[in-house]
Amino acid sequence: MFKLLGRKTSGNVQKVIWYFEERGLEYTREDYGRQFGNTADRAYLDLNPNGKVPTLVDGDVVVWESNTILRYLCNRTDDATLYPADPAARSQVERWMDWLLASLNPPYMALFRETKKPEGERDASALASLGTEMAALLEILDGALQGRQWLAGDAVTLAEISLGPIVQRCLGFPIELPQLVAVRAWHQRFAARPAFRTATS
Ligand SMILES: N[C@@H](CCC(=O)N[C@@H](CS)C(=O)NCC(=O)O)C(=O)O
């Protein structure tokens, strides 16, 4: 059985839980990270030298990096629905997974840290410029969603599963965002899925 190590409050752990729940796969999860104070333990570092969550254990196989875990699970379970086999279709999925890491994640992390501070200690000008950067990125996503229900193809794919929990948080930051009609409708569509709700509750 698959064993997922990582606290449920992590967006990157939530992606993997969403995947398991969406597929109805059997898995167990153990709490690691932040408040559990166990990711610097030797035993954990031997599995994941980054001391970050999530880590997936599948028998003798250990996988870290949440997007890599998602791809591993698709390959391991012959899942060509959430991760299409056709190279062109697959590239449509993967570009959003890479975009998350390369483009969205840096301002997302910065906003996450800034907004964790007590309100009086936040740097207003940093928040404003991060807000502008985030707005521009979410406009790109909004453009890609024009006239379509899902980001890559006709159904939910790893594009949604990798981006979903993070975009939900981006929409919740106390920053000024444009209307983002398509992004918000897309968010409502995937947020209504029981598997997503289980992952993020
Ligand atoms: N790129 C990595 C990022 C991993 C990461 O930064 N995880 C965060 C939680 S989202 C973490 O481990 N934070 C420290 C902790 O929980 O102890 C991935 O996608 O797996």
Ligand as a Chemical Component Dictionary entry (heavy atoms), coordinates in Angstrom:
data_LIG
# 
_chem_comp.id                   LIG 
_chem_comp.type                 NON-POLYMER 
_chem_comp.pdbx_formal_charge   0 
_chem_comp.three_letter_code    LIG 
# 
loop_
_chem_comp_atom.comp_id 
_chem_comp_atom.atom_id 
_chem_comp_atom.alt_atom_id 
_chem_comp_atom.type_symbol 
_chem_comp_atom.charge 
_chem_comp_atom.model_Cartn_x 
_chem_comp_atom.model_Cartn_y 
_chem_comp_atom.model_Cartn_z 
_chem_comp_atom.pdbx_ordinal 
LIG N1  N1  N 0 8.764 21.492 -4.184 1  
LIG C1  C1  C 0 8.458 20.718 -2.992 2  
LIG C2  C2  C 0 8.146 21.670 -1.867 3  
LIG C3  C3  C 0 8.062 20.962 -0.538 4  
LIG C4  C4  C 0 7.763 21.951 0.577  5  
LIG O1  O1  O 0 8.288 23.095 0.580  6  
LIG N2  N2  N 0 6.933 21.538 1.512  7  
LIG C5  C5  C 0 6.589 22.386 2.621  8  
LIG C6  C6  C 0 5.100 22.247 2.930  9  
LIG S1  S1  S 0 4.087 22.803 1.562  10 
LIG C7  C7  C 0 7.348 21.954 3.860  11 
LIG O2  O2  O 0 7.846 20.845 3.950  12 
LIG N3  N3  N 0 7.432 22.863 4.849  13 
LIG C8  C8  C 0 8.134 22.579 6.067  14 
LIG C9  C9  C 0 7.411 21.676 7.009  15 
LIG O3  O3  O 0 6.211 21.409 6.898  16 
LIG O4  O4  O 0 8.078 21.210 7.945  17 
LIG C10 C10 C 0 7.262 19.779 -3.310 18 
LIG O5  O5  O 0 6.466 20.151 -4.172 19 
LIG O6  O6  O 0 7.164 18.694 -2.721 20 
# 
loop_
_chem_comp_bond.comp_id 
_chem_comp_bond.atom_id_1 
_chem_comp_bond.atom_id_2 
_chem_comp_bond.value_order 
_chem_comp_bond.pdbx_ordinal 
LIG N1  C1  SING 1  
LIG C1  C2  SING 2  
LIG C1  C10 SING 3  
LIG C2  C3  SING 4  
LIG C3  C4  SING 5  
LIG C4  O1  DOUB 6  
LIG C4  N2  SING 7  
LIG N2  C5  SING 8  
LIG C5  C6  SING 9  
LIG C5  C7  SING 10 
LIG C6  S1  SING 11 
LIG C7  O2  DOUB 12 
LIG C7  N3  SING 13 
LIG N3  C8  SING 14 
LIG C8  C9  SING 15 
LIG C9  O3  DOUB 16 
LIG C9  O4  SING 17 
LIG C10 O5  DOUB 18 
LIG C10 O6  SING 19 
# 
